[in-house]
């Protein structure tokens, strides 16, 4: 019997034509019950994708997941839309396809349209992975809008008696989404609020205004959220304040990633106090590296861990501003160690429990701390003064010269 999984992963094949394809897909063609296909790490031309589309269509009743990351390396920019259209149009007919990975392909202004069309229509979709696609805020807005349309299509399908599962998880990192697309993403998350469990939007150049809008207007509606990873964006005390407001509503939250987000000394304390007061009994992992967290912040974190997060097992704190011998950090390490001894398993990975290696800590400066606190207080006052004026206005969309320059360069070359 043929395997339920077919893979050409990471073979580095350059498949240009239908004839090139045939020698690699015989077992896929023969399979009657394939559920997962992995074509990643190869490069496919337009004729090859047209032939592949025919094969995918023949698996419409069984295919459940497909990995198409990094499948257009070395292809000309104008090749991607027709190649992608062939594949995605075929996948629209796969009624059980719930998971798709399209990472490491270029979906900027010139290549986004086939993806936008697919995402707005594919009602079986539950898990979407889009990492490192070169979107920028304009293409990112189009993709978020497509997901909002998808929510409407799912609702219509249910009314007609057809099955349309909730969209549960989105990975959209390293895409320069920036503030300009956050209004659209907030609306998308609100539209899918009944199902969203996992959101990962790391390294997107989102600043504090966009972060605050995304949290308050979008993710705050996702009451069943279990995983939130927003690492390597910019929160400051503004974003930390917004996170502190909404985090108590996520009663099922298991993992929170806000490392390298510039929470600041005061912002981190706000977050830890919110975790202490909220229903955070399900929290297992906190990723908090490089946030200027001081000894006072660690003390607040320790109290929250002791009294409000009984399942907390892993905390990442490297790159902050406290001493490795700080009494609170020692007490936190001891607490996590006790939990590992009580609940851990022999085959647990080393980084499953405890603290990360604290080898890049900075010294805490009282002068810097006082100055930072004053600046944060002034910023908070300005935020409060303008909150009524801002209301629910969308975050302004701004052009990104770096993305524009990259897009211009891509038009003249291969990717």
Secondary structure, 3 states (H helix, E strand, C coil): CCCCEEECCCCCCEECCHHHHHCCCHHHHHCCCCCEEECCCCEECHHHHHHHHHHHHCCCCCCCEEECCCCCCCCEHHHHHHHHHHHHHHHHCCCCCCEEECCCCCCCCCCCHHHHHHHHHCCCCCEEECCCCCCHHHHHHHHHHHHHHHHHHHHHHHHCCCCCCCCCEEECCCCCCCHHHHHHHHHHHHHCCCCCCEEECCCCCCCHHHHHHHHHHHHHHCCCCCEEECCCCCCHHHHHHHHHHHHHHCCCCCEEECCCCCCHHHHHHHHHHHHHHCCCCCCCEEECCCCCCEHHHHHHHHHHHHHCCCCCCEEECCCCECCCCCHHHHHHHHHHHHHHHHHCCCCCCHHHCEECCCCCCCCCCHHHHHHHHHHHHHHHHHHHHHHHHHCCCCCCCCCCHHHHHHHHHHHCCEC
